[in-house]
Amino acid sequence: MPPGFAPAPVEAARRALLRKRAADVARHWPLLAAGLGAHWPATFTTWADGRPSNGSLRDGWDLARELRDRGTLPPLGAEELAAREAASRYDGHRPPRPRRMPAVARAGGAVAAQFAGRVRLLRPAPR
C-alpha cells in the first residue's frame, strides 16, 4: 500500500470491487450463482481474492471448473457448465471459441450435447 493511504478505506474499496465483480460474473453465470444461493458472494469473493480478472465469462468458467474439481459444484451450476463446455472450447488461458464440430460435455453428472450450433441438456445433474 502506498504511504499516506489509510488502510480501512482501501480495504472497503477492495471488498466493494470484489462484490461488483461477483455481480458481473453472476450475470454471465446465472445458474451457477442461483445454485450457490446465499453462498454465492462469499464463494466467489474467496475464490477471486488475489486473482486478476479475466473477464466475467472466463472468471465464472474458472470458478465452476474449480468447484467441479472439488466436488462442490451445485446441480444448476453443473448443468450450466456442461452446456458451456459443449458449446465452446476454453483452455483456461485463451478466450472461449465456439465449437464447429458436434461435442458432448459432462459436469457433475450433467450431460450436454452440441450439434449444428444448438446445445441440448441430455441429462440433468442429480439433485
N, C-alpha and C positions, 0 to 999 in steps of 0.2 A: 504494500500500500504506500502511495507517495506520502512524503512528510507533509504534515499540515492537514491531512484529511481525518475527519472524525470517523472512527470505526463503526459506530452504531448506524449512522445513515447509509454508509456504504453497504453494510450487511443487509439493511432493509431494502436497498435498491437491488441487491443480488437476489434476495428471496422473491421480490416482485417480478424481476425479469424471468426467473425460473417458472413462476406461476403463469406468466404470459406465454412463455414457450410451451408449457403444458397445455394451455388452452388452444394454441395453434396446432399442436400435434393432435389434440382431440378432434379438431375439425377435419383432419385428414384420416383419422382412425377412430371413427365414432363408436364402432362396435367394441374395439379394444377398451376404450375409455368407459363405455357403458358396462362392459363385463367386469371391470375392476370397481365400478361404482364409487363409493366414498373413498376408496383406497387409491383412486387414480392420481390425485395431485401428489400424494406422498410417494407413491411408487415411481411416478415419473421424475419428480424432483430429486429423489435419492439416486436414481439411475443417471440423470442428466448433470448432476452437480459435478463440476470439474471437467465435463466433456464439452468440446466445442460443438456448435450446432452444424449439422449437415443439411439443414432444411427440415421442415415439419414432416414431410413424407418419409424421408430416409431415417429421421430420428425415431419415428413410430415403428418403422420396419425393424430397425436395430433393436429397439426395446422389445418388440413382440418376439423376435428370434431369441433374445436372451431369456425372456420369460419361458418360452417353449423349452429351451435347453435346460432350464432349472426345474421344469415340470410345474410351473405356477401360472401358465397361460390359461385364462378363463375360456370356457367354450365359445363365447361370442368372438373373442379375440382370435381363437384358433380358426374359426370359420373365415374371418376376415383375412388372416394371414394366408391361409390356404388359397383363397381366391386371388389375392395379390400375387402370390408366388406362381400360380397357374397363368396369370395374365402377363406378367413381366419378369424379366431377368434382373436380378440385383445381386451383385457380388460383395456388397458391403463397402466398396471403395468408389466405384463409378456410379453415376445416376442410373436409376432403373430404365430399362429399354423394353418396349413391347415385344412379346414373343411372336414369331412368324409361323412357327410350326405348332401342331397340337401339343398340349402338355397336360400333365397330371401333377398335382401337388398335394402333400399331406402335412397337416399340422395339428397336433393334439387330438388325433382321432378323426378330424375333419378331412374330407377328401373333396377337392375341386378339380374340374377339368376345363380346359380351354380348347375350343375348336372353332376355327373360322372367326376368330376375334371375339367370341362370346364365351363367358365363363359361367359355368353351372356348378352349384354345390351338389355333389353326388351323395355325400354322406355327411350329416351334421356331426359336430363334436358331441360326445356323450356328456350328458348333464349330470 
